Amino acid sequence: MKVPEGWNIRKLEELASIERGKFSVRPRNDPRYFGGSMPFVQTGDITSSNMFLYHYTQTLNDEGIAVSKVFPKDTILITIAANIGDTAITTFEVACTDSVVAICPNSGQTDVYWLKNVLETKKGDLDAQSTQNAQKNINLQVLRPLLLATPSLPEQQKIAQILSTWDKA
């Protein structure tokens, strides 16, 4: 992979922490865990969003949060089952199913908006690496070593600003 001068080839895991969502309850629809205030994001919520995640279809109560994992605002969520590689940036804290991976960019090293846009360009590559059982899926072993052409943080921020201007237009 040839990159512009000053750029480096970096693995995704060098630019961000990457953790799979969690919801260990079976059956999945047990009502004892739902109806609280914590947004519970599933693949459909990400697929139906654009750049940012503003809407969700379910919430977890305290019992649901206890068997899940909560991720902070400004986390990139990426789908790893069914619709491979759909992404959205959170605008609030969220809990996620295990068919979603949370990518938290390293502070001072990686711009969240830039990284989300780069990951969008990798959607076809990720889909091509998926395995098909009952439905398509990928795992952390595919995401963590994903190679990305990476500029410096100031250049990432400039690129993100340009892309944001285009999105607003």
DSSP file with accessible surface (Angstrom, degrees, kcal/mol):
  #  RESIDUE AA STRUCTURE BP1 BP2  ACC     N-H-->O    O-->H-N    N-H-->O    O-->H-N    TCO  KAPPA ALPHA  PHI   PSI    X-CA   Y-CA   Z-CA
    1    1 A M              0   0  138      0, 0.0     2,-0.4     0, 0.0     8,-0.1   0.000 360.0 360.0 360.0 117.6    0.0    0.0    0.0
    2    2 A K        -     0   0  203    147,-0.0   147,-0.1     7,-0.0     0, 0.0  -0.724 360.0-171.8 -87.6 136.5    1.6    3.3   -1.1
    3    3 A V        -     0   0   41     -2,-0.4     3,-0.1     4,-0.1     6,-0.1  -0.906  28.3 -92.6-128.4 155.4    0.9    6.3    1.1
    4    4 A P    >   -     0   0   70      0, 0.0     3,-2.1     0, 0.0    -1,-0.1  -0.220  60.0 -78.6 -61.3 156.2    1.5   10.0    0.8
    5    5 A E  T 3  S+     0   0  194      1,-0.3     3,-0.1   146,-0.0     0, 0.0  -0.296 120.3  23.8 -56.6 134.6    4.7   11.4    2.3
    6    6 A G  T 3  S+     0   0   60      1,-0.4    -1,-0.3    -3,-0.1     2,-0.2   0.329 100.4 109.4  90.1  -9.3    4.3   11.8    6.1
    7    7 A W    <   -     0   0   51     -3,-2.1    -1,-0.4   144,-0.1     2,-0.3  -0.636  51.5-156.6 -94.0 160.2    1.6    9.1    6.4
    8    8 A N  E     -A  150   0A  98    142,-2.4   142,-3.5    -2,-0.2     2,-0.6  -0.935  22.5-116.0-131.7 156.4    2.1    5.7    7.9
    9    9 A I  E     +A  149   0A  65     -2,-0.3     2,-0.4   140,-0.2   140,-0.2  -0.848  45.6 176.7 -89.2 120.3    0.4    2.3    7.6
   10   10 A R  E     -A  148   0A  65    138,-2.6   138,-2.8    -2,-0.6     2,-0.2  -0.951  30.9-118.8-127.0 148.6   -1.1    1.6   11.0
   11   11 A K  E >>  -A  147   0A  85     -2,-0.4     3,-1.9   136,-0.2     4,-0.7  -0.596  28.3-120.5 -79.1 146.4   -3.3   -1.2   12.4
   12   12 A L  H >> S+     0   0    0    134,-2.0     3,-1.7   131,-0.4     4,-1.3   0.896 113.8  61.0 -53.8 -40.5   -6.7   -0.1   13.6
   13   13 A E  H 34 S+     0   0   87    131,-2.3    -1,-0.3     1,-0.3     5,-0.1   0.680  99.7  56.2 -65.4 -15.2   -5.8   -1.5   17.1
   14   14 A E  H <4 S+     0   0   82     -3,-1.9    -1,-0.3   130,-0.3    -2,-0.2   0.658 112.0  42.5 -84.4 -18.1   -2.9    1.1   17.2
   15   15 A L  H << S+     0   0    0     -3,-1.7    91,-2.8    -4,-0.7     2,-0.3   0.581 124.6   7.1-101.4 -16.3   -5.3    4.0   16.6
   16   16 A A  E  < S-B  105   0B   3     -4,-1.3     2,-0.3    89,-0.3    -1,-0.2  -0.991  72.9-100.8-160.2 158.0   -8.2    3.0   18.9
   17   17 A S  E     -B  104   0B  51     87,-2.5    87,-2.4    -2,-0.3     2,-0.5  -0.715  37.8-157.2 -84.2 143.2   -9.4    0.6   21.6
   18   18 A I  E     +B  103   0B  10     -2,-0.3     2,-0.4    85,-0.2    85,-0.2  -0.975  18.7 166.2-129.9 114.6  -11.7   -2.1   20.0
   19   19 A E  E     -B  102   0B  75     83,-2.5    83,-3.5    -2,-0.5     2,-0.2  -0.995  31.8-124.6-133.7 140.0  -14.2   -3.9   22.1
   20   20 A R  E     -B  101   0B 112     -2,-0.4    81,-0.2    81,-0.2    78,-0.1  -0.515  33.3-111.2 -78.8 142.9  -17.2   -6.1   21.3
   21   21 A G        -     0   0    5     79,-3.3     2,-0.4    76,-0.4    76,-0.2  -0.168  34.6-143.5 -62.3 169.5  -20.5   -5.1   22.7
   22   22 A K        +     0   0  104     74,-1.2    47,-0.7    47,-0.3    74,-0.2  -0.997  36.2 151.9-145.5 135.2  -22.0   -7.5   25.3
   23   23 A F  B     +F   68   0C   3     -2,-0.4    75,-0.2    45,-0.2    45,-0.2  -0.642  12.7 179.4-158.9  97.4  -25.4   -8.7   26.3
   24   24 A S        +     0   0   74     43,-1.5     2,-0.2    -2,-0.2    44,-0.1   0.427  39.7 119.5 -86.2   1.2  -25.2  -12.2   27.9
   25   25 A V        -     0   0   10     42,-0.2     5,-0.0     3,-0.1    -2,-0.0  -0.466  53.3-139.6 -73.1 133.8  -28.9  -12.7   28.5
   26   26 A R  S    S+     0   0  145     -2,-0.2     2,-0.1     1,-0.2    -2,-0.0  -0.990  90.4  41.3-134.1 129.8  -30.7  -15.6   26.9
   27   27 A P  S >  S-     0   0   82      0, 0.0     3,-1.5     0, 0.0    -1,-0.2   0.539  89.9-145.1 -70.0 153.1  -33.4  -15.5   25.7
   28   28 A R  T 3  S+     0   0   92      1,-0.3    -3,-0.1    -2,-0.1    -2,-0.1   0.705  92.1  55.4 -61.6 -27.5  -32.4  -12.1   24.3
   29   29 A N  T 3   +     0   0  122      3,-0.0    -1,-0.3     5,-0.0     5,-0.1   0.169  67.4 146.0 -98.5  21.5  -35.9  -10.6   24.7
   30   30 A D    X   -     0   0   24     -3,-1.5     3,-1.6     1,-0.2     4,-0.2  -0.397  43.9-146.6 -60.2 114.7  -36.3  -11.2   28.5
   31   31 A P  G >  S+     0   0  105      0, 0.0     3,-1.2     0, 0.0    -1,-0.2   0.678  85.4  81.2 -64.7 -15.5  -38.3   -8.2   29.6
   32   32 A R  G 3  S+     0   0  137      1,-0.2    31,-0.2    31,-0.1    32,-0.2   0.719  94.8  47.0 -61.7 -18.2  -36.6   -8.0   33.0
   33   33 A Y  G <  S+     0   0   34     -3,-1.6    28,-1.9    30,-0.1    31,-0.3   0.500 102.2  74.0-103.9  -4.4  -33.7   -6.2   31.5
   34   34 A F  E <   +G   60   0D  36     -3,-1.2    26,-0.3    26,-0.3    29,-0.1  -0.596  61.8  57.6-111.5 166.4  -35.4   -3.6   29.4
   35   35 A G  E    S+     0   0D  64     24,-1.8    25,-0.2    -2,-0.2    -1,-0.1   0.583  73.4 113.2  95.4  14.6  -37.2   -0.3   29.8
   36   36 A G  E    S-     0   0D  27     -3,-0.2    25,-0.3     2,-0.2    -1,-0.2   0.043  80.1 -89.6 -95.0-149.8  -34.7    1.8   31.7
   37   37 A S  E    S+     0   0D 108     23,-0.3    24,-0.2    22,-0.1    -3,-0.0   0.535  88.7 100.6-106.2  -8.0  -32.8    4.9   30.6
   38   38 A M  E    S-G   60   0D  21     22,-1.9    22,-2.7     1,-0.1    -2,-0.2  -0.682  75.5-123.0 -85.1 119.3  -29.6    3.4   29.0
   39   39 A P  E     -G   59   0D  12      0, 0.0    56,-2.7     0, 0.0     2,-0.6  -0.383  21.2-155.2 -57.4 131.8  -29.8    3.4   25.1
   40   40 A F  E     -Gh  58  95D   4     18,-2.7    18,-0.7    54,-0.2     2,-0.4  -0.936  13.0-155.6-115.2 105.9  -29.3   -0.2   23.9
   41   41 A V  E     - h   0  96D   0     54,-3.3    56,-1.7    -2,-0.6     2,-0.2  -0.680  13.7-179.0 -94.4 134.4  -28.0   -0.1   20.4
   42   42 A Q    >>  -     0   0   56     -2,-0.4     4,-1.4    54,-0.2     3,-0.9  -0.726  45.6 -91.8-122.0 172.3  -28.4   -2.9   17.9
   43   43 A T  H 3> S+     0   0   32      1,-0.3     4,-2.8    -2,-0.2     3,-0.2   0.873 122.6  56.6 -56.4 -40.4  -27.3   -3.3   14.3
   44   44 A G  H 3> S+     0   0   41      1,-0.2     4,-2.0     2,-0.2    -1,-0.3   0.844 102.8  55.3 -61.7 -34.2  -30.5   -1.9   12.8
   45   45 A D  H <4 S+     0   0    9     -3,-0.9     4,-0.3     2,-0.2    -1,-0.2   0.897 112.2  43.2 -64.6 -39.3  -30.0    1.3   14.8
   46   46 A I  H >< S+     0   0    1     -4,-1.4     3,-1.3    -3,-0.2    -2,-0.2   0.934 112.3  52.4 -72.1 -45.2  -26.6    1.8   13.3
   47   47 A T  H 3< S+     0   0   56     -4,-2.8    -2,-0.2     1,-0.3    -1,-0.2   0.870 110.5  48.7 -60.1 -35.7  -27.7    0.8    9.8
   48   48 A S  T 3< S+     0   0   94     -4,-2.0    -1,-0.3    -5,-0.2    -2,-0.2   0.517  99.9  83.3 -86.3  -2.6  -30.5    3.4    9.9
   49   49 A S    <   -     0   0   22     -3,-1.3     4,-0.1    -4,-0.3    38,-0.1  -0.466  64.9-149.5 -91.3 170.0  -28.3    6.2   11.1
   50   50 A N        -     0   0  142      2,-0.8    -1,-0.2    -2,-0.1    37,-0.1   0.406  69.8 -31.6-102.8-115.9  -26.1    8.4    9.0
   51   51 A M  S    S+     0   0   23     37,-0.1    38,-2.1     1,-0.1     2,-0.3   0.926 130.7  37.3 -72.1 -45.5  -22.9    9.9   10.4
   52   52 A F  E    S-c   89   0B  64     36,-0.2    -2,-0.8    24,-0.0     2,-0.7  -0.835  79.3-123.9-114.6 148.0  -24.1   10.2   14.0
   53   53 A L  E     +c   90   0B   0     36,-3.1    38,-0.8    -2,-0.3     3,-0.1  -0.794  44.2 149.2 -89.6 113.7  -26.3    7.9   16.1
   54   54 A Y        +     0   0  135     -2,-0.7     2,-0.3     1,-0.1    -1,-0.2   0.568  58.2  51.7-113.0 -22.9  -29.2   10.0   17.4
   55   55 A H        +     0   0  153    -10,-0.2     2,-0.3    -9,-0.0    -1,-0.1  -0.887  53.2 175.1-124.2 151.9  -31.9    7.3   17.6
   56   56 A Y        -     0   0   92     -2,-0.3   -15,-0.1   -15,-0.1     3,-0.1  -0.960  26.0-141.6-150.0 159.2  -32.3    3.8   19.2
   57   57 A T  S    S+     0   0  105    -17,-0.4     2,-0.3    -2,-0.3   -16,-0.1   0.637  78.1  32.8-102.6 -17.2  -35.1    1.4   19.5
   58   58 A Q  E     -G   40   0D  68    -18,-0.7   -18,-2.7   -24,-0.0     2,-0.3  -0.944  57.8-154.9-138.3 161.6  -34.6   -0.1   23.0
   59   59 A T  E     -G   39   0D  34     -2,-0.3   -24,-1.8   -20,-0.3     2,-0.4  -0.937  13.4-135.8-132.1 156.5  -33.3    0.8   26.4
   60   60 A L  E     -G   38   0D   0    -22,-2.7   -22,-1.9    -2,-0.3   -26,-0.3  -0.863  11.1-145.0-108.8 147.2  -31.8   -1.2   29.3
   61   61 A N     >  -     0   0   38    -28,-1.9     4,-2.6    -2,-0.4     5,-0.2  -0.293  47.5 -79.1 -92.0-172.3  -32.6   -0.9   33.0
   62   62 A D  H  > S+     0   0  137      1,-0.2     4,-1.9     2,-0.2   -29,-0.1   0.872 133.3  51.7 -60.3 -38.3  -30.0   -1.4   35.8
   63   63 A E  H  > S+     0   0  107    -31,-0.2     4,-0.7     2,-0.2    -1,-0.2   0.895 110.9  48.8 -64.7 -38.2  -30.3   -5.2   35.5
   64   64 A G  H >4 S+     0   0    0    -31,-0.3     3,-0.8     1,-0.2    -2,-0.2   0.899 108.8  52.1 -67.3 -40.9  -29.7   -4.9   31.7
   65   65 A I  H >< S+     0   0   48     -4,-2.6     3,-1.7     1,-0.2    -1,-0.2   0.889 102.1  61.7 -62.6 -35.8  -26.7   -2.6   32.2
   66   66 A A  H 3< S+     0   0   81     -4,-1.9    -1,-0.2     1,-0.3    -2,-0.2   0.767 109.9  39.7 -64.1 -24.5  -25.2   -5.2   34.6
   67   67 A V  T << S+     0   0   31     -3,-0.8   -43,-1.5    -4,-0.7    -1,-0.3   0.168 116.6  58.1-109.4  16.4  -25.0   -7.8   31.9
   68   68 A S  B <  S-F   23   0C  12     -3,-1.7     2,-0.4   -45,-0.2   -45,-0.2  -0.563  80.6-112.5-127.1-168.7  -23.9   -5.4   29.2
   69   69 A K        -     0   0   74    -47,-0.7    27,-0.9    27,-0.4     2,-0.4  -1.000  21.9-144.5-134.5 134.4  -21.1   -3.0   28.5
   70   70 A V  E     -I   95   0D  43     -2,-0.4    25,-0.3    25,-0.2    23,-0.1  -0.830  12.4-163.3-103.6 135.2  -21.5    0.8   28.3
   71   71 A F  E     -I   94   0D   4     23,-3.5    23,-2.2    -2,-0.4     4,-0.1  -0.901  20.5-112.6-117.5 148.6  -19.4    2.9   25.8
   72   72 A P    >   -     0   0   65      0, 0.0     3,-0.6     0, 0.0    18,-0.2  -0.207  39.1 -81.4 -77.5 166.8  -18.9    6.6   26.0
   73   73 A K  T 3  S+     0   0  119      1,-0.2    18,-0.2    18,-0.1     3,-0.1  -0.221 114.4  38.3 -54.7 151.3  -20.1    9.4   23.7
   74   74 A D  T 3  S+     0   0   75     16,-2.0     2,-0.4     1,-0.3    -1,-0.2   0.769  82.9 138.0  68.9  29.1  -17.9    9.8   20.5
   75   75 A T    <   -     0   0    1     -3,-0.6    15,-2.8    17,-0.2     2,-0.5  -0.834  53.5-129.1 -98.1 140.5  -17.4    6.1   20.1
   76   76 A I  E     -ED  89 103B   0     27,-2.8    27,-3.2    -2,-0.4     2,-0.4  -0.814  21.3-157.1 -88.6 125.5  -17.6    4.6   16.6
   77   77 A L  E     -ED  88 102B   0     11,-3.2    11,-1.6    -2,-0.5     2,-0.4  -0.887  10.3-173.0-102.2 135.5  -20.0    1.7   16.5
   78   78 A I  E     -ED  87 101B   0     23,-2.4    23,-2.7    -2,-0.4     2,-0.3  -0.996  21.7-126.2-130.9 134.6  -19.5   -0.8   13.7
   79   79 A T  E     + D   0 100B   0      7,-2.2     6,-2.8    -2,-0.4    21,-0.2  -0.589  23.1 179.0 -80.4 138.2  -21.8   -3.8   12.8
   80   80 A I        +     0   0    1     19,-2.4    58,-2.2    -2,-0.3     2,-0.3   0.275  62.6  57.8-121.7   8.2  -20.1   -7.2   12.6
   81   81 A A  B    S-J  137   0E   9     18,-0.6     2,-1.3     2,-0.3    56,-0.2  -0.991 112.9 -14.3-139.6 147.4  -23.1   -9.3   11.8
   82   82 A A  S    S+     0   0   40     54,-2.6     2,-1.2    -2,-0.3    54,-0.1  -0.468 135.4  40.0  65.1 -90.4  -25.7   -9.3    9.0
   83   83 A N  S >  S-     0   0   78     -2,-1.3     3,-1.0     2,-0.0    -2,-0.3  -0.714  92.7-152.4 -88.0  93.2  -24.9   -5.8    7.6
   84   84 A I  T 3   +     0   0    2     -2,-1.2    -4,-0.2     1,-0.2    43,-0.2  -0.473  66.1   8.8 -73.2 130.5  -21.1   -5.9    7.9
   85   85 A G  T 3  S+     0   0    2     -6,-2.8    -1,-0.2     1,-0.3     2,-0.2   0.520  75.5 148.9  86.1   6.9  -19.3   -2.6    8.4
   86   86 A D    <   -     0   0   22     -3,-1.0    -7,-2.2    -7,-0.1     2,-0.3  -0.542  29.5-165.9 -70.0 141.0  -22.1   -0.1    8.9
   87   87 A T  E     + E   0  78B   9     -9,-0.2     2,-0.3    -2,-0.2    -9,-0.2  -0.925  21.6 169.4-132.7 156.2  -20.8    2.7   11.2
   88   88 A A  E     - E   0  77B   0    -11,-1.6   -11,-3.2    -2,-0.3     2,-0.5  -0.960  30.2-125.0-158.3 150.3  -22.1    5.5   13.4
   89   89 A I  E     -cE  52  76B   0    -38,-2.1   -36,-3.1    -2,-0.3   -13,-0.2  -0.867  33.0-122.1 -98.2 129.8  -20.6    7.9   16.0
   90   90 A T  E     -c   53   0B   0    -15,-2.8   -16,-2.0    -2,-0.5   -36,-0.1  -0.403  18.7-167.6 -71.1 146.1  -22.4    7.9   19.3
   91   91 A T  S    S+     0   0   38    -38,-0.8     2,-0.3   -18,-0.2   -18,-0.1   0.250  77.0  16.9-112.1   6.8  -23.7   11.2   20.6
   92   92 A F  S    S-     0   0   53    -20,-0.2   -17,-0.2   -17,-0.1   -18,-0.1  -0.945 102.4 -65.9-162.6 168.7  -24.4    9.8   24.1
   93   93 A E        -     0   0  111     -2,-0.3     2,-0.3   -20,-0.1    -2,-0.1  -0.420  58.8-178.5 -63.2 144.1  -23.4    6.8   26.2
   94   94 A V  E     - I   0  71D   0    -23,-2.2   -23,-3.5   -56,-0.1     2,-0.3  -0.978  28.4-143.3-143.7 154.9  -24.7    3.5   24.9
   95   95 A A  E     -hI  40  70D   0    -56,-2.7   -54,-3.3    -2,-0.3     2,-0.3  -0.859  29.7-159.9-107.9 152.6  -24.8   -0.2   25.6
   96   96 A C  E     -h   41   0D   0    -27,-0.9   -74,-1.2    -2,-0.3   -27,-0.4  -0.954  17.6-111.9-134.7 156.1  -24.6   -2.5   22.6
   97   97 A T    >   -     0   0    1    -56,-1.7     3,-1.3    -2,-0.3   -76,-0.4  -0.232  42.7-101.9 -72.2 171.3  -25.3   -6.1   21.6
   98   98 A D  T 3  S+     0   0   42      1,-0.3    -1,-0.1   -75,-0.2   -56,-0.1   0.471 117.5  71.8 -79.3   2.7  -22.5   -8.5   20.8
   99   99 A S  T 3  S+     0   0   17    -79,-0.1   -19,-2.4   -20,-0.0   -18,-0.6   0.259  92.9  70.0 -95.5  12.4  -23.1   -8.0   17.1
  100  100 A V  E <   - D   0  79B   1     -3,-1.3   -79,-3.3   -21,-0.2     2,-0.4  -0.979  68.6-152.9-128.8 140.2  -21.7   -4.5   17.4
  101  101 A V  E     -BD  20  78B   0    -23,-2.7   -23,-2.4    -2,-0.4     2,-0.5  -0.941  11.3-141.9-113.3 137.6  -18.1   -3.5   18.1
  102  102 A A  E     -BD  19  77B   1    -83,-3.5   -83,-2.5    -2,-0.4     2,-0.6  -0.861  11.7-165.5 -99.5 128.6  -17.2   -0.2   19.8
  103  103 A I  E     -BD  18  76B   0    -27,-3.2   -27,-2.8    -2,-0.5   -85,-0.2  -0.961   2.1-169.9-117.4 111.2  -14.1    1.6   18.5
  104  104 A C  E     -B   17   0B  26    -87,-2.4   -87,-2.5    -2,-0.6   -29,-0.1  -0.887  22.2-132.8-104.9 104.6  -12.8    4.4   20.8
  105  105 A P  E     -B   16   0B  25      0, 0.0     2,-0.3     0, 0.0   -89,-0.3  -0.247  28.0-102.5 -57.3 141.2  -10.2    6.5   19.1
  106  106 A N    >>  -     0   0   51    -91,-2.8     4,-2.2     1,-0.1     3,-1.9  -0.517  42.1-113.0 -66.3 124.6   -7.0    7.1   21.1
  107  107 A S  T 34 S+     0   0  125     -2,-0.3    -1,-0.1     1,-0.3     4,-0.1  -0.292  98.3  13.0 -60.5 135.6   -7.2   10.7   22.5
  108  108 A G  T 34 S+     0   0   65      2,-0.2    -1,-0.3     1,-0.1    45,-0.2   0.501 127.3  59.3  77.2   3.7   -4.6   13.0   21.0
  109  109 A Q  T <4 S+     0   0   60     -3,-1.9     2,-0.4     1,-0.3    -2,-0.2   0.619 101.2  37.8-129.7 -32.6   -3.8   10.5   18.2
  110  110 A T     <  -     0   0   10     -4,-2.2     2,-0.5   -95,-0.1    -1,-0.3  -0.987  65.4-137.8-137.1 127.4   -6.9    9.8   16.2
  111  111 A D     >  -     0   0   34     -2,-0.4     4,-2.7     1,-0.1     5,-0.2  -0.694  14.7-145.8 -82.4 126.2   -9.8   12.0   15.1
  112  112 A V  H  > S+     0   0   32     -2,-0.5     4,-2.4     1,-0.2     5,-0.2   0.891  97.5  48.3 -61.7 -42.7  -13.1   10.2   15.5
  113  113 A Y  H  > S+     0   0   23      2,-0.2     4,-1.9     1,-0.2    -1,-0.2   0.924 113.3  47.7 -67.6 -41.8  -14.7   11.8   12.4
  114  114 A W  H  > S+     0   0    6      2,-0.2     4,-2.3     1,-0.2    -2,-0.2   0.950 113.0  48.3 -61.5 -48.3  -11.7   11.0   10.2
  115  115 A L  H  X S+     0   0    0     -4,-2.7     4,-2.8     1,-0.2     5,-0.2   0.907 108.7  53.4 -64.0 -38.9  -11.6    7.4   11.4
  116  116 A K  H  X S+     0   0    3     -4,-2.4     4,-1.8    -5,-0.2    -1,-0.2   0.931 110.4  47.8 -61.1 -43.7  -15.3    6.9   10.9
  117  117 A N  H  X S+     0   0   23     -4,-1.9     4,-1.2     2,-0.2    -1,-0.2   0.903 111.2  50.2 -65.2 -39.5  -15.0    8.0    7.3
  118  118 A V  H >X S+     0   0   24     -4,-2.3     4,-0.6     1,-0.2     3,-0.6   0.930 108.3  52.9 -64.3 -42.9  -12.0    5.8    6.7
  119  119 A L  H >< S+     0   0    0     -4,-2.8     3,-1.1     1,-0.2     4,-0.3   0.869 102.1  59.7 -62.2 -34.3  -13.8    2.8    8.1
  120  120 A E  H >< S+     0   0   84     -4,-1.8     3,-1.2     1,-0.3     4,-0.3   0.875 101.0  55.0 -59.5 -35.7  -16.7    3.5    5.7
  121  121 A T  H << S+     0   0  104     -4,-1.2    -1,-0.3    -3,-0.6     4,-0.2   0.679 105.3  54.1 -72.6 -14.6  -14.2    3.1    2.8
  122  122 A K  T <X S+     0   0   36     -3,-1.1     4,-2.6    -4,-0.6    -1,-0.2   0.393  76.3 101.9 -97.1   0.7  -13.3   -0.4    4.2
  123  123 A K  H <> S+     0   0   80     -3,-1.2     4,-2.6    -4,-0.3     5,-0.2   0.911  82.2  47.6 -56.1 -46.1  -16.9   -1.7    4.3
  124  124 A G  H  > S+     0   0   52     -4,-0.3     4,-2.2    -3,-0.2    -1,-0.2   0.906 112.0  50.3 -62.4 -41.2  -16.5   -3.8    1.1
  125  125 A D  H  > S+     0   0   85     -4,-0.2     4,-1.0     2,-0.2    -1,-0.2   0.909 112.2  47.4 -63.0 -42.7  -13.2   -5.3    2.3
  126  126 A L  H >< S+     0   0    0     -4,-2.6     3,-0.6     1,-0.2     4,-0.4   0.921 111.0  50.9 -65.6 -42.7  -14.7   -6.2    5.6
  127  127 A D  H >< S+     0   0   53     -4,-2.6     3,-1.4     1,-0.2    -2,-0.2   0.897 106.2  55.8 -61.9 -38.2  -17.8   -7.8    4.0
  128  128 A A  H 3< S+     0   0   84     -4,-2.2    -1,-0.2     1,-0.3    -2,-0.2   0.778 107.1  50.6 -66.3 -24.5  -15.5   -9.8    1.7
  129  129 A Q  T << S+     0   0  101     -4,-1.0    -1,-0.3    -3,-0.6    -2,-0.2   0.449  88.0 114.7 -90.9  -1.5  -13.7  -11.3    4.8
  130  130 A S    <   -     0   0   26     -3,-1.4     2,-0.3    -4,-0.4     8,-0.2  -0.320  58.8-138.2 -71.9 152.0  -17.0  -12.3    6.5
  131  131 A T  E     -K  137   0E  77      6,-2.5     6,-1.7     4,-0.1     2,-0.6  -0.792  13.2-135.3-104.0 154.0  -17.9  -15.9    7.1
  132  132 A Q  E     +K  136   0E 125     -2,-0.3     4,-0.2     4,-0.2     2,-0.1  -0.931  44.3 135.5-118.1 112.6  -21.4  -17.2    6.5
  133  133 A N  S    S-     0   0  125      2,-1.3     3,-0.1    -2,-0.6    -1,-0.1   0.268  94.0 -26.5-110.4-111.5  -23.1  -19.4    9.1
  134  134 A A  S    S-     0   0  104      1,-0.2     2,-0.3    -2,-0.1    -2,-0.1   0.851 142.5  -1.7 -70.6 -33.9  -26.7  -18.5    9.8
  135  135 A Q  S    S-     0   0   96     -4,-0.1    -2,-1.3     0, 0.0    -1,-0.2  -0.973  93.3 -82.0-148.0 162.5  -25.7  -15.0    8.8
  136  136 A K  E     + K   0 132E  68     -2,-0.3   -54,-2.6    -4,-0.2     2,-0.3  -0.333  55.9 161.6 -63.0 146.2  -22.6  -13.1    7.7
  137  137 A N  E     -JK  81 131E  48     -6,-1.7    -6,-2.5   -56,-0.2     2,-0.3  -0.989  25.8-160.4-160.3 159.9  -20.2  -12.0   10.4
  138  138 A I        -     0   0    5    -58,-2.2     2,-0.2    -2,-0.3    -8,-0.1  -0.829  17.6-145.6-128.8 172.3  -16.7  -10.9   11.1
  139  139 A N    >>  -     0   0   62     -2,-0.3     3,-1.6  -119,-0.0     4,-1.6  -0.745  35.5 -88.1-133.2-177.8  -14.8  -10.8   14.4
  140  140 A L  H 3> S+     0   0   23      1,-0.3     4,-2.8    -2,-0.2    -1,-0.0   0.784 119.5  67.4 -64.9 -25.6  -12.2   -8.8   16.3
  141  141 A Q  H 34 S+     0   0  131      1,-0.2    -1,-0.3     2,-0.2    -3,-0.0   0.711 105.3  43.7 -68.7 -18.4   -9.4  -10.8   14.6
  142  142 A V  H <4 S+     0   0   25     -3,-1.6    -2,-0.2     2,-0.1    -1,-0.2   0.841 118.9  41.9 -87.6 -40.8  -10.5   -9.1   11.3
  143  143 A L  H >< S+     0   0    0     -4,-1.6     3,-1.6     1,-0.2  -131,-0.4   0.927 105.1  59.7 -75.0 -47.4  -10.9   -5.6   12.7
  144  144 A R  T 3< S+     0   0   84     -4,-2.8  -131,-2.3     1,-0.3  -130,-0.3   0.894 110.9  38.9 -55.1 -47.0   -7.9   -5.2   15.0
  145  145 A P  T 3  S+     0   0   56      0, 0.0    -1,-0.3     0, 0.0    -2,-0.1   0.426  81.3 138.0 -86.5   7.8   -5.2   -5.8   12.4
  146  146 A L    <   -     0   0   16     -3,-1.6  -134,-2.0    -4,-0.2     2,-0.4  -0.289  52.9-130.9 -55.0 124.0   -7.1   -3.8    9.7
  147  147 A L  E     -A   11   0A  82   -136,-0.2     2,-0.4  -135,-0.1  -136,-0.2  -0.669  28.0-177.1 -86.8 132.5   -4.4   -1.7    7.9
  148  148 A L  E     -A   10   0A   0   -138,-2.8  -138,-2.6    -2,-0.4     2,-0.6  -0.992  31.4-124.3-131.2 134.3   -5.2    2.0    7.4
  149  149 A A  E     -A    9   0A  27     -2,-0.4  -140,-0.2  -140,-0.2  -147,-0.0  -0.675  42.3-165.6 -73.6 119.5   -3.2    4.8    5.7
  150  150 A T  E     -A    8   0A   4   -142,-3.5  -142,-2.4    -2,-0.6     2,-0.1  -0.934  15.5-164.7-124.9 118.9   -2.8    7.3    8.5
  151  151 A P        -     0   0    5      0, 0.0  -144,-0.1     0, 0.0  -145,-0.1  -0.337  44.2 -74.8 -84.0 177.5   -1.8   10.9    8.4
  152  152 A S     >  -     0   0   60   -146,-0.1     4,-2.7     1,-0.1     5,-0.2  -0.215  49.7-102.9 -64.3 161.9   -0.8   12.9   11.5
  153  153 A L  H  > S+     0   0   41      1,-0.2     4,-2.7     2,-0.2     5,-0.2   0.924 121.8  52.7 -57.7 -44.9   -3.5   14.1   13.8
  154  154 A P  H  > S+     0   0   74      0, 0.0     4,-2.0     0, 0.0    -1,-0.2   0.913 112.0  46.3 -59.2 -38.0   -3.5   17.7   12.5
  155  155 A E  H  > S+     0   0   75      2,-0.2     4,-2.6     1,-0.2    -2,-0.2   0.897 110.0  53.5 -70.9 -37.9   -3.9   16.3    8.9
  156  156 A Q  H  X S+     0   0    2     -4,-2.7     4,-3.0     1,-0.2    -1,-0.2   0.927 109.2  49.9 -56.5 -45.0   -6.7   14.0   10.1
  157  157 A Q  H  X S+     0   0   96     -4,-2.7     4,-2.3     2,-0.2    -2,-0.2   0.885 109.8  49.9 -65.1 -37.7   -8.5   17.0   11.6
  158  158 A K  H  X S+     0   0  147     -4,-2.0     4,-2.2    -5,-0.2    -1,-0.2   0.925 112.7  47.0 -64.5 -44.7   -8.1   19.0    8.4
  159  159 A I  H  X S+     0   0   42     -4,-2.6     4,-2.8     1,-0.2     5,-0.2   0.934 111.9  50.9 -61.8 -44.7   -9.5   16.0    6.4
  160  160 A A  H  X S+     0   0    7     -4,-3.0     4,-2.6     1,-0.2    -2,-0.2   0.903 108.9  51.7 -60.5 -40.1  -12.3   15.6    8.9
  161  161 A Q  H  X S+     0   0  115     -4,-2.3     4,-2.2     2,-0.2    -1,-0.2   0.921 110.8  47.6 -64.1 -42.9  -13.2   19.3    8.6
  162  162 A I  H  X S+     0   0   98     -4,-2.2     4,-2.2     2,-0.2    -2,-0.2   0.940 113.5  47.4 -63.0 -46.0  -13.3   19.1    4.8
  163  163 A L  H  X S+     0   0   55     -4,-2.8     4,-2.6     1,-0.2    -2,-0.2   0.889 110.3  52.8 -63.9 -37.6  -15.5   16.0    4.9
  164  164 A S  H  X S+     0   0   22     -4,-2.6     4,-2.5    -5,-0.2    -1,-0.2   0.910 107.9  51.0 -64.2 -41.3  -17.8   17.6    7.5
  165  165 A T  H  X S+     0   0   78     -4,-2.2     4,-1.9     1,-0.2    -2,-0.2   0.925 111.0  48.4 -61.7 -43.2  -18.2   20.7    5.2
  166  166 A W  H  < S+     0   0  187     -4,-2.2    -2,-0.2     1,-0.2    -1,-0.2   0.918 110.6  51.3 -62.6 -43.1  -19.1   18.4    2.4
  167  167 A D  H  < S+     0   0   92     -4,-2.6    -2,-0.2     1,-0.2    -1,-0.2   0.902 110.0  49.2 -61.6 -41.3  -21.6   16.5    4.6
  168  168 A K  H  <        0   0  168     -4,-2.5    -1,-0.2     1,-0.2    -2,-0.2   0.857 360.0 360.0 -68.1 -34.0  -23.3   19.7    5.7
  169  169 A A     <        0   0  116     -4,-1.9    -1,-0.2    -5,-0.2    -2,-0.2   0.873 360.0 360.0 -69.4 360.0  -23.6   20.9    2.1
